[in-house]
Amino acid sequence: MCPISCVLLSLAGFLALVYVFLTWNFDYWRKRGILTAPSWPFVGSFPSIFTKKRNVAYDIDDIYKQYKNTEKVVGVFTTRRPQLLVMCPEYINKIYTSDFRSFHDNERGNFVDKKVDKILGNNPFVLKGDEWKERRAEITPGLSQNRIKAVYPVSQSVCKKFVDYIKRQQRMATSQGLDAMELSLCYTTEVVSDCVLGISAQSFTDTPTPLVGMIQRVFNSSFRFIFFSILVNIWPPILKFYSLPFFNKEAEDFFFDIMRRSINLRRGKPEQQRDDYLNYMLQLQEKKGLDTAELTAHTMTFLTDGFETTALVLSHTLLLLGRNPEQQQKVREEIGKADFTFEQLTELPYLEACINETLRLFSPQTAARKLVTEPYDIVTKNGDTLRLSPGDVVIIPVKAIHHDPQYYENPQAFKPERFLEVNGGVKKFRDQGVFLPFGNGPRICPGIRFGMTQLKAALVEIVRNFDIKINPKTRSDDQLHDTFFMATLKGGIFLDFKERQ
């Protein structure tokens, strides 16, 4: 046999082995009596992870629409790993609440080594088992209503500066308007830094600190982390000898340095103490003997969680109010002209309904992935019982559920009224297992109250001072960004702010 033939034969054999490796378990769910979504070598059931031609959330949407009327669950593959897409709200609600013990960990924890990634690795979202319980028990008291109220004057001051900043930016704006996400990130960086650490990021000046830029770099480079997660799904043993941090060494050193300086500043000026999150963490340090690294990781968990997610929700709420001037006017009438006390801010039902409707239409988390932690039985629509084992992964299609006309009439429309108390409020949809922007149950996002306070405070000042209009550069549909791992409008959100007299 000639050398070329040998090479070709060897290559064909190698490719055959790769194909078998990538597809040998594609009958995993069929053997267990569960229908399986179409799957392909290497990409599994979600080809958009690799093609990047659209957001992977649309792959999930397609599977959901195909099977939701005939199945409660459907088998899928993330690359070559079998997972289960849960489409039945009854089971979704059980997974989050009544049967939480069997699903108390998030899959993301499989891909994070807290020795390598000290910031994300200590986040309650990725911690598992007892570690998660302990960390959440430590963090939650620092986010109490009283502490949020204590820093509310800080939030108000930041919001006033934010309005002045928008006015200055609008006067200098081109015909393409202002980038709502950039504005929102400036705000969340400033308000979270001040409320949590007691420092200013100088976000509204011509010389901001490097904090804003570093936050953008961290989240914009997250594709590397997602790609690493894909490799782990293809070949899990890679975790035994390599782990890729979400926060690289430069970002980790940067944020830890900010924390050290904030702690030293707070301890150096005891007369300026205030009942905020950092104050609580310093008390916790003394009580539990935390070292500086542990204290920093604890605090950075909350700090980094508050930047990007809150900015996404704020920018999309502005988008939807700009698209819907009638609802924008209703918010304006509700807030009036007087400044609010903290208690009054919590009593703005229409504004809160607008935020919740934004969270439905543009939930930052398009899908949730939960680990099975105890054996669990699911009864399928045909009456068969499927037993899940510890280590299995169930996917909850958040975006698909939020846009299902079976649960939300005219789901593409911006209708805040559906979340008013007279119509059952958020509780009605959450109890049904169909409103999931923050998850639900014991692991529901611990920063909800703080985030909602910052969102309301900013929106009150913006709507009071400006007419929000959509710039022609902004697309008119709700198409998501092709690759960003959280939901955001493709092409960006560009707005015009007309000052009100």
Protein Blocks (a to p, Z undefined) as FASTA:
>chain_A
ZZklmmmmmmmmmmmmmmmmmmmmmmmmmmnopacddddehklmmlmlmnomacfklmmm
mmmmmmmmmpfbdcddehjaccdddfbfklmmmmmmmmmmmmmbcfklmmpcfklmmmlm
mgfklpgcjlmmmmmmmmmmmmgfklmmmmmmmmmmmmmmmmmmmmmmmmmpcfkopafk
lmmmmmmmmmmmmmmnopaehlmbcbdcfklmmmmmmmmmmmmmmmmmmmmmmmmmlmmm
occdfbdfklmmmmmmmmmmmmmmmmmmmmlgccdfklmmmmmmmmnopafklmmmmmmm
mmmmmmmmmmmmmmmmmmmmmmmmmlmmmmmmmnmmbdcdfklmmmcfklmmmmmmmmmm
mgfblbdcdddfbdcddddfkopacdddehiacdddfklmmmgcklmghklbccfklmgm
knopjmlmmmnopacknogajllcfklmmmmmmmmmmmmmmmmmpccdddfklcfblcdc
fklmbdcdehiaaddddddZZ
